[in-house]
Amino acid sequence: MSLPKARVPVLLRERAFRRYWTAQSVSLIGDQISLIAVPLVAVLVLGAGAAEMGLLKTAELLPALLLSLPAGAWLDRRARRRRIMIAADLLRALLIVSLPVAYAVGALTLAQLYAVAFMVGACTVLFDICQMTLFVSLVPKSRFVEGNSLLNGSRAMAFVSGPGAGGLLVQLLAVPLALLADALTFLCSAALLARIAPAEPPPSPPAKGYVTQGARWALRQPVMRAMFAASGTVQFFNLMFHTLFVLYATTELGLKAGMLGAVLGSGAIGGLIGAAAAGRVVRGIGVGPTILLGYAGFTVPLLLVPLAGGATPLVIALLFVAEFLSSVGVMLVDISSGSLLAALIPDALRSRVAGASRTLNYGFRPLGAMAGGALGAALGLRPTLWIATAGATLCLLWLLPSPVPRIRTLPGATAGQEPAPGPDLTPAVHLPERAGEAT
């Protein structure tokens, strides 16, 4: 029995957006599968320790630091960015498939894992910067909030289903074979994107200082500076946490892959609640206070992870609560800060600011991953996780003295015309490493 048409969101009644949204949703689920499967390949198949896990995470994140700024400038000059997204999807599928193939012939090594992580990260940079342009090509301004909510709802659903599916696949199959599911999602995404043909914005003409113009503009804005500083703090310390979490959960806490995935997936239901509630919270207390509330809700609950210990039911309960509350907080952050930043960015600079802000934010991620690996090897996993989770809460110190807490409404926004989604600042416990795109 089909749902009444009136209950289906207006955007989902439009074929082009429906295919775009479905492509994003499928790809996000695949990402969540790989983000639990790849670390488990390193730990369970290749015997990686804390230092090797730090190198793996660094290889995955380094492209965002090195390539985002030039990629933003290059993509602003391209007229057919959808085709670049399709090519990136196909290449990512090929790269992921190379891991189970190498495993099957007994040739899988950490070096290949590092190389694949780096190249997939490079493709993701191109895909994600193009993605914002495709969004505004498909969605009218009057529907930006609806489109933002649908995309964030899909991401929250991926956090719920992806880790559980990944953990189950790892437990049922040889670990690298679970990655075939992620490769299939990239192929599905490419096929769906190939079936839409929106009118994309024309390329921007080059000018003096073209490459760095987005970064210079962003750093002159007090709100942008505070938001980037807060995000950078979270990125650094949360990547310390993320780098060691799977190793900590499987070795010190003794959780099996299936149980770990189930706990994280069920806890991520908080993301669905956060995505559904974000609009009402913003209307109730204002966009700036919602950003503060979201950052606090995102970072503080993660202190329960290094606190976890003792009987398995207690460990599971603490990880669930940490994941649930953090997932609520991160959705509040992503929707409110994304709308605020997008409201401040001129359309002519959108891709270049996206590339510049990814460079600023992602620059902290490889540093955090390397620091996590080094400290984990030197101090141990639990002490390093205490440093990482406590350090992430310092992000609030950047926001409190800034103009952000005093912002109640979006600059220049009128009813029904709020801006497109901006940064995805997550990773929480659920390992969403497609996160982090700031615009």
C-alpha positions in Angstrom: 0.0 0.0 0.0 1.5 3.3 -1.1 1.8 6.4 1.0 -0.7 9.2 0.3 0.9 11.7 -2.1 0.5 14.6 0.4 2.7 12.8 2.9 5.6 12.4 0.5 8.0 15.4 0.6 7.6 17.6 -2.4 11.2 17.1 -3.5 10.9 13.4 -3.5 8.1 13.6 -6.0 10.6 15.1 -8.5 12.4 12.4 -10.4 15.8 14.1 -10.7 16.0 15.0 -7.0 14.8 11.5 -6.0 17.6 9.9 -8.0 20.1 12.3 -6.6 18.9 11.7 -3.0 18.8 7.9 -3.5 22.4 8.0 -4.9 23.6 9.9 -1.8 21.7 7.6 0.5 23.0 4.4 -1.0 26.6 5.7 -1.1 26.4 6.8 2.6 25.4 3.4 3.7 28.3 1.9 1.8 30.6 4.4 3.4 29.5 3.2 6.9 30.2 -0.4 5.9 33.7 0.4 4.7 34.5 2.6 7.7 34.1 -0.3 10.1 35.4 -2.9 7.6 38.7 -1.2 6.6 40.0 -0.7 10.1 39.1 -4.3 10.9 41.0 -5.4 7.8 44.0 -3.6 9.2 43.6 -5.0 12.7 42.3 -8.5 12.2 43.9 -9.5 8.8 47.2 -7.5 8.7 47.9 -7.2 12.5 48.1 -3.4 12.5 48.9 -1.7 15.8 48.3 1.9 17.0 51.1 3.4 14.9 49.8 1.6 11.7 46.3 2.7 12.4 47.5 6.3 12.6 49.2 6.0 9.2 46.1 4.4 7.7 43.9 7.3 8.9 46.4 9.8 7.8 46.6 8.3 4.3 42.8 8.5 4.1 42.6 12.2 5.2 45.7 13.7 3.6 44.0 14.3 0.2 41.5 16.7 1.7 44.4 18.8 3.1 46.5 18.7 -0.1 43.8 18.8 -2.8 40.7 20.7 -1.5 42.0 24.2 -2.3 43.2 23.6 -5.9 40.2 21.3 -6.5 37.8 24.0 -5.5 39.4 26.5 -7.9 39.6 23.9 -10.7 36.0 22.8 -10.3 34.7 26.4 -10.3 36.0 26.5 -13.9 34.3 23.3 -15.0 30.8 23.3 -16.7 30.0 19.6 -16.2 30.7 18.7 -12.6 28.1 15.9 -12.5 30.3 13.9 -14.9 33.2 14.4 -12.5 31.1 12.9 -9.7 30.3 9.9 -11.8 33.9 9.3 -12.7 34.9 9.6 -9.0 32.3 7.0 -8.0 33.5 4.6 -10.6 37.1 5.0 -9.7 36.3 4.5 -6.0 34.5 1.3 -6.7 37.5 0.0 -8.7 39.9 0.9 -5.9 37.8 -0.7 -3.2 37.4 -3.9 -5.2 41.2 -4.2 -5.5 41.4 -5.0 -1.7 39.3 -8.2 -1.7 41.0 -9.2 -5.0 44.4 -8.9 -3.4 43.3 -10.7 -0.3 41.9 -13.6 -2.4 45.3 -14.1 -4.1 47.3 -13.7 -0.8 48.8 -10.3 -1.8 47.1 -7.8 0.5 49.5 -5.6 2.4 49.4 -2.5 4.6 51.1 -0.6 1.8 48.2 -1.3 -0.6 45.7 -0.4 2.1 47.4 3.0 2.6 47.5 3.6 -1.2 43.9 2.8 -1.7 42.9 4.9 1.3 44.8 7.9 -0.2 43.3 7.5 -3.7 39.8 7.0 -2.5 40.2 10.1 -0.4 41.3 12.1 -3.5 38.2 11.0 -5.4 36.0 11.9 -2.4 37.4 15.5 -2.4 36.3 15.9 -6.0 32.9 14.3 -5.5 32.0 16.2 -2.3 33.0 19.7 -3.6 30.9 19.0 -6.8 28.0 17.8 -4.7 27.1 21.2 -3.4 26.8 22.6 -6.9 24.6 19.7 -8.0 22.4 20.3 -4.9 21.7 23.9 -5.8 21.2 22.9 -9.4 18.4 20.5 -8.5 16.7 22.3 -5.5 15.0 25.7 -5.7 15.8 28.1 -2.9 12.3 27.8 -1.5 13.1 24.1 -0.8 16.7 24.3 0.5 15.6 23.5 4.1 13.6 20.5 3.0 16.5 19.2 0.8 18.9 19.7 3.7 16.7 17.8 6.1 16.3 14.9 3.6 20.0 14.6 3.1 20.8 14.7 6.8 18.1 12.2 7.5 19.7 9.8 5.0 23.0 10.3 6.7 21.5 9.6 10.1 19.9 6.5 8.7 23.2 5.4 7.2 24.7 5.8 10.7 22.0 3.5 12.0 22.2 0.7 9.4 25.7 0.9 8.1 27.8 -0.1 11.1 25.5 -3.0 11.9 25.5 -4.2 8.3 29.3 -3.8 8.2 29.8 -5.7 11.4 27.5 -8.5 10.3 29.2 -8.8 6.9 32.6 -8.9 8.5 31.4 -11.6 10.8 29.8 -13.7 8.1 32.4 -13.2 5.4 36.2 -13.0 5.2 36.9 -9.4 6.4 38.0 -7.9 3.1 35.1 -9.4 1.2 32.7 -7.2 3.1 34.2 -4.3 1.2 32.5 -5.5 -2.0 29.2 -4.1 -0.6 30.8 -0.7 -0.5 32.1 -1.0 -4.1 28.5 -1.9 -5.2 27.1 1.3 -3.6 29.5 3.5 -5.6 28.4 1.8 -8.8 24.7 2.3 -7.8 25.5 6.0 -7.1 27.2 6.5 -10.5 24.3 4.8 -12.3 21.7 7.1 -10.6 23.7 10.2 -11.2 24.1 9.3 -14.9 20.2 9.4 -15.2 19.8 13.0 -14.3 20.8 16.1 -16.3 20.3 19.3 -14.3 21.3 22.7 -15.7 24.6 23.4 -13.8 25.9 26.9 -13.1 28.3 28.3 -15.7 32.0 28.1 -14.9 33.6 31.2 -13.2 36.2 33.1 -15.2 39.7 33.1 -13.7 41.1 36.2 -12.1 44.1 37.3 -10.1 44.3 35.5 -6.8 41.6 33.1 -8.0 42.8 30.0 -6.1 43.1 31.7 -2.7 40.2 34.1 -3.0 37.8 31.8 -1.1 40.3 31.3 1.8 41.0 35.1 2.1 37.3 35.9 2.1 36.5 33.3 4.8 39.3 34.3 7.1 38.2 37.9 7.1 34.7 37.0 8.5 34.5 36.8 12.4 31.8 34.2 12.4 33.6 32.1 9.8 36.8 32.3 11.8 35.1 31.1 15.0 33.3 28.3 13.3 36.4 27.1 11.5 38.4 27.2 14.8 35.8 25.2 16.6 35.5 22.7 13.8 39.3 22.4 13.6 39.5 21.7 17.3 36.9 19.0 17.0 38.5 17.5 13.9 41.9 17.2 15.5 40.9 15.6 18.8 38.1 13.5 17.3 40.4 12.0 14.7 42.8 11.1 17.6 39.7 9.3 19.0 38.6 7.8 15.7 42.0 6.4 14.8 42.1 4.2 17.9 38.5 3.5 18.6 38.2 0.2 16.7 41.5 -1.1 18.1 40.4 -0.1 21.6 36.9 -1.6 21.3 38.1 -4.9 19.9 41.3 -5.4 22.0 40.7 -3.7 25.4 36.9 -3.9 25.6 36.8 -7.3 23.9 33.8 -6.6 21.6 33.4 -8.7 18.5 32.8 -7.1 15.1 29.1 -7.9 15.0 28.4 -6.6 18.5 30.4 -3.5 17.9 28.4 -2.7 14.7 25.1 -3.4 16.4 25.9 -1.1 19.3 27.0 1.7 17.1 24.2 1.3 14.7 21.5 1.3 17.4 23.1 4.2 19.1 23.1 6.2 15.9 19.3 6.4 16.1 20.1 9.6 17.9 21.1 11.0 14.6 17.5 10.5 13.2 16.1 12.2 16.3 18.6 15.1 15.9 17.8 15.6 12.2 14.1 15.6 12.9 14.4 18.0 15.8 17.0 20.5 14.5 14.5 22.8 12.7 12.3 23.1 15.8 15.3 23.7 18.0 16.6 26.5 15.7 13.2 28.1 15.7 13.0 27.8 19.5 16.4 29.1 20.7 18.0 30.5 17.5 20.7 29.3 15.1 23.7 30.4 17.2 22.6 28.8 20.5 21.7 25.6 18.6 25.3 25.5 17.3 26.6 25.7 20.8 24.1 23.1 22.1 25.1 20.8 19.2 28.8 21.1 19.8 28.3 20.3 23.5 26.0 17.4 22.8 28.5 16.1 20.2 31.7 16.2 22.3 30.8 15.7 26.0 29.1 12.3 25.7 32.2 10.8 24.1 33.9 11.0 27.5 32.0 7.8 28.3 34.1 5.8 25.9 37.4 5.8 27.8 35.3 5.5 30.9 33.9 2.2 29.7 35.1 -1.0 31.4 34.0 -3.9 33.5 31.3 -6.3 32.5 30.3 -6.5 28.9 26.7 -5.3 29.4 28.0 -2.1 31.1 30.5 -1.5 28.3 27.8 -1.9 25.7 25.5 0.5 27.7 28.1 3.2 27.9 29.0 3.0 24.2 25.4 3.1 23.3 24.7 6.2 25.4 27.8 7.9 24.1 26.8 7.2 20.5 23.2 8.1 20.9 23.8 11.5 22.6 26.7 12.4 20.3 24.6 11.6 17.2 21.9 13.9 18.4 24.4 16.7 18.9 26.2 16.3 15.6 22.9 16.6 13.7 22.2 19.9 15.5 25.7 21.1 14.6 25.5 20.0 10.9 22.1 21.5 10.1 22.4 24.7 12.0 26.1 25.6 11.3 25.7 24.4 7.7 22.8 26.8 7.1 24.6 29.7 8.8 27.8 29.3 6.8 26.0 28.8 3.5 24.0 32.0 4.2 27.2 33.9 4.6 29.0 32.6 1.4 28.4 34.4 -1.9 27.3 32.2 -4.8 30.2 33.3 -6.9 32.7 32.0 -4.3 30.9 28.8 -3.3 33.2 26.1 -4.6 36.4 28.0 -3.7 35.2 28.6 -0.1 34.2 24.9 0.0 37.7 23.9 -1.0 39.3 26.4 1.3 37.2 25.5 4.3 37.9 21.8 3.6 41.6 22.5 3.6 41.4 24.5 6.9 39.2 21.9 8.6 40.7 18.7 7.1 44.2 20.0 7.8 43.7 19.1 11.4 42.5 15.6 10.6 45.8 14.0 9.5 47.5 15.7 12.4 45.0 14.3 14.8 45.3 10.8 13.2 49.1 10.9 13.5 49.0 12.2 17.1 46.5 9.5 18.0 48.7 6.8 16.6 51.9 8.2 18.3 50.3 8.8 21.7 48.4 5.5 21.5 51.7 3.7 21.1 53.5 5.7 23.7 50.8 6.1 26.4 48.3 3.4 25.7 44.9 3.4 24.1 42.7 4.5 27.1 44.9 7.4 28.2 45.0 8.7 24.6 41.2 8.4 24.3 40.9 10.5 27.5 43.1 13.2 26.0 41.1 13.1 22.7 37.6 13.2 24.2 38.5 15.9 26.8 40.3 18.0 24.1 37.3 18.0 21.8 35.2 19.9 24.3 37.6 22.8 24.0 35.8 23.8 20.8 33.3 25.7 22.9 36.0 28.1 24.0 36.2 29.4 20.4 32.5 30.0 20.0 31.5 31.5 23.4 33.3 34.9 22.9 32.4 35.1 19.2 29.3 36.6 17.5 27.9 33.1 17.0 25.9 32.8 20.3 24.1 36.1 19.5 22.9 35.0 16.1 19.2 34.1 16.2 18.2 34.1 12.5 20.1 33.5 9.3 21.6 36.6 7.7 19.5 37.7 4.7 17.2 34.7 5.0 13.5 35.1 4.3 10.7 32.6 5.1 11.1 29.5 3.2 14.4 30.5 1.6 17.2 29.2 3.8 20.5 28.1 2.3 21.9 24.8 1.2 23.7 22.4 3.5 27.2 23.3 4.7 29.7 21.5 6.8 29.4 17.9 7.9 31.5 18.0 11.1 31.0 14.5 12.3 33.0 11.9 13.1 31.4 10.6 16.3 31.7 7.1 17.6 30.0 5.7 14.6 33.0 6.2 12.4 31.4 8.4 9.6 34.5 9.3 7.7 32.7 10.8 4.8 32.1 13.6 7.2 33.8 16.9 7.4 32.9 18.8 4.3 32.7 22.4 5.3 31.3 24.9 2.9 
